[in-house]
Structure formats: C-alpha cells, structure tokens
C-alpha cells in the first residue's frame, strides 16, 4: 500500500555530507513499490479507503485491477484488498512470491465466470478473506498446479485464514493441488456444495508431498468428498501431516470424508469425521497413521493398504 500522497511529514534527511530538508512523501517516492505493495479498493469500499487506493475496482470485472496490481509487483510483494466485495469476471493469476491479503470476513471475492477464481504460483499466498464460489462453476475454484522450480527444488505456496463457501458442481473441488509440494494450509474453513480438497499427482515425475496442514475444516453435502489424495502407479504423495482435519456433513448419502489412493507416510492428528457415509477409504497406500481420530461412520481399508495405524481415538463405524 503506497502512502506517498497521504502525508505532509517534513524534516531533515542526510544526503551525503549535507543534511537537506525534504517532505517524507517525496522520500517514499524513491523507494520501490514492492516494499509496500499495492492497495486495491472494492467498488463498495468506503470513500476514505478509495482515496488511499492504488487501484479502484468497478464492481463488474475487478480481476482487471487485481491482476494489474499483481503484475506491477515484478519482484514480489503484497496486494492488499480492502473490505468489500470483489467480483471476478476472469481468473486471477498470482505472480511468483506475491501474496493477496484481505481484511478478514469483510473482504469477499466472488466470481461471475465459470472458470477458476484464483491460480497460485511459486512462493505465492492468499490470506485473510472469503472466497465465495458461484453455483455452476465448471472448474476448481482455487488451483495450485505444477508449481515447480526445478533448479532449486523449491515449490512453496500457502493458503491461510480463509473461509471458502458455495459451489455445487459434483466434478470439481474448492481447492485442487497437483504436482506440487512444500505447501501450507492453515486455518482454512470450507462450507461447500462442491467437493473440498483434491491433492493429485498427475505427472509421473516426482514423489510429491512434504506438506503441512494446520486446521482444515470441510463441510460437504451428499455425494461429495472432503479430502481426496490420489497418486499414480509408481509415484505418489509422501510425508504430509494434517493437524486437525474435520470433515462433517448433515447428509450421509454417498459422501466420503478422507479418500486416499496411492499415498505414503501421511499422518492425521485429531481427525474429526462425522456424518459422511464413509469416513475413511484407503487403497494402494502404506504407512497412513491416525492419531486420536473421532470417526462416526464406516472405515474401508483395502488389502493393498499396508501398515495403517490408529492410535487412541474412537471409531464407531
């Protein structure tokens, strides 16, 4: 967020051997914008916020202004979204090492398109806002796909302090993660009519994984899946830890809490699985550990799911 036009601070600043008098605003003008980022104001933001904004949205195709702010941060930085509702008419693609930061539940990102809403990039992040998925979206709402830096083997990205809601498509997920690792999900709540999170290995190049999830709660309807993890025949997802995962539903018709097909060394600490038809479904995997789970419905473990361990907890299925 730039502040150069909003201050009249004045003082003496050392420039070489001779102190000179200058306005603080003029000094700020000399500092690269990426140190502050950019403020994007919603069309319905308060007037004083708009007066400070670098970009002001029209309420129709707000992806244009948000994308312009992202693209202006060539070396990374923050795009701060004001309170208000941002309407996307196209996908917003984050640049490398760019994060989008909202103002909590008062910042709502909505879409009028059927395409993906947010596409993650290397080192990017989205935090502290609401993602409202429209009914009829014909793609995954948030995508983190093929995020790789093969030279340095660094893939990291994150989602933090999000409420994701809405959607109704059976074939798509609120979050789709494919061919990437070293990611963080923290304090993410999903109340969705579509599916929750799909972690997938599409290409047969790496053993993906190395992820940490702290507090992920998913509420799904009938015939939906909360968390799905799927690898390939020879390469799969390894070394992921979920610290409190909750998948709950008010309907126990055809839905699944956790579905793993080809994954190794995945640990769930305090998994709460209630109301779904099948709480846990495991196949073609090994060393899946549940510590202190609370499970109220069926658990299916296939013959090729080796070394599945339950430590303490309660299983009612």
Secondary structure, DSSP 8 states (H G I E B T S, - for coil): ---TTS---EEEEEETTEEEEEEHHHHHHTS-GGGT-EEEE-TTS-HHHHHH-SEE--SS-THHHHHHHHHH-TT-EEEEE-SEEEEESS-EE--TTEEEE--GGGEEEEESSSS-SEE--TT-EEEEEEEEE-TT--S-SEEEES---TTTT---EEEEEEEEEE---TT-EEEEEES--SEEEEEEEEEESSEEEEEE--SSS---EEEEEEEEEEE--TT-EEEEEE--SS--EEEEEEEEEEEE-S--SS-EEEEEESEEEEEEEEEEEESSSEEEEEES-EEEEEES-EE-SEEEE-TT-BS-EEESSEE--
